[in-house]
Amino acid sequence: MKAAVLVVVLSAIALSCAFPSPKDKEDRGGVDVDVHREKGVGTVVGVQGQGNVWKSGDGRTRVDADGSWQRVYRGPAAGKPKYSAGVRLSHRW
């Protein structure tokens, strides 16, 4: 269930980045991928994404989403992936 929620959030972020509204090109968000090797840990693979999912016409109310996934391969810390996702609603008065 958690993995499905993360996939939905990351998909929403990817779509908002791929098809932004012409009005809000500065709010496109992004996706970061990181692969590095840590001594005594293993190979760490991580993905983070964030972006604006919805913005009101006047720009004062918005919904943003973010998500991350990380897993260690081939090392002492290798194991199950860690993931998180969130949705933020904000309004400026």
C-alpha positions as CSV (number, residue, x, y, z in Angstrom):
1,M,0.0,0.0,0.0
2,K,2.8,2.4,0.9
3,A,4.6,1.7,-2.3
4,A,1.4,2.4,-4.3
5,V,1.0,5.8,-2.6
6,L,4.6,6.7,-3.3
7,V,4.2,5.7,-7.0
8,V,1.0,7.9,-7.3
9,V,2.8,10.9,-5.7
10,L,5.9,10.5,-7.8
11,S,3.7,10.1,-10.9
12,A,1.8,13.3,-10.1
13,I,5.1,15.1,-9.7
14,A,6.5,13.7,-12.9
15,L,3.3,14.7,-14.8
16,S,3.3,18.2,-13.3
17,C,6.9,18.6,-14.4
18,A,6.3,17.2,-17.9
19,F,3.1,19.2,-18.6
20,P,3.3,22.5,-16.7
21,S,0.7,25.1,-17.0
22,P,2.0,28.0,-19.1
23,K,1.3,30.4,-16.2
24,D,3.6,28.6,-13.7
25,K,6.8,27.6,-15.5
26,E,8.8,28.6,-12.4
27,D,6.9,26.1,-10.3
28,R,7.7,23.0,-12.3
29,G,9.4,21.0,-9.5
30,G,11.9,18.4,-10.3
31,V,13.3,14.9,-9.9
32,D,16.8,14.1,-8.5
33,V,18.5,10.7,-8.9
34,D,21.6,9.9,-6.8
35,V,23.9,6.8,-7.0
36,H,27.0,6.7,-4.9
37,R,29.2,4.2,-3.0
38,E,29.8,4.7,0.7
39,K,32.6,2.8,2.4
40,G,31.2,0.3,4.9
41,V,27.7,0.8,3.7
42,G,27.3,-0.2,0.1
43,T,26.0,1.3,-3.1
44,V,23.3,3.8,-2.3
45,V,20.6,4.5,-4.9
46,G,18.1,7.3,-4.2
47,V,15.3,9.2,-6.0
48,Q,13.6,12.4,-4.8
49,G,10.9,14.3,-6.5
50,Q,8.9,17.5,-5.7
51,G,6.5,19.7,-7.6
52,N,3.4,21.7,-7.7
53,V,0.3,19.6,-8.3
54,W,-2.4,22.4,-8.3
55,K,-2.4,26.2,-8.0
56,S,-5.5,28.4,-7.8
57,G,-6.2,31.1,-10.4
58,D,-5.0,33.9,-8.2
59,G,-1.9,31.9,-7.1
60,R,-2.6,32.2,-3.4
61,T,-3.6,28.6,-2.8
62,R,-1.5,25.7,-3.9
63,V,-1.0,21.9,-3.4
64,D,2.6,20.6,-3.6
65,A,3.7,17.0,-3.4
66,D,7.0,15.3,-2.7
67,G,8.4,11.8,-2.4
68,S,11.6,9.9,-2.0
69,W,12.9,6.4,-2.3
70,Q,16.3,5.0,-1.2
71,R,17.9,1.6,-1.2
72,V,21.4,0.2,-0.4
73,Y,22.7,-2.5,-2.7
74,R,25.8,-4.7,-2.4
75,G,27.1,-3.9,1.1
76,P,26.7,-4.4,4.8
77,A,23.7,-2.1,4.9
78,A,21.9,-3.7,2.0
79,G,18.2,-4.3,2.6
80,K,14.7,-3.1,2.1
81,P,14.1,0.2,0.5
82,K,13.1,3.3,2.5
83,Y,10.5,5.6,1.1
84,S,8.4,8.6,2.0
85,A,5.7,10.8,0.4
86,G,3.9,13.9,1.4
87,V,1.3,16.4,0.2
88,R,1.3,20.1,1.4
89,L,-1.6,22.5,1.1
90,S,-0.7,26.2,1.5
91,H,-2.6,29.5,1.3
92,R,-1.3,33.0,1.5
93,W,-3.6,35.6,3.1
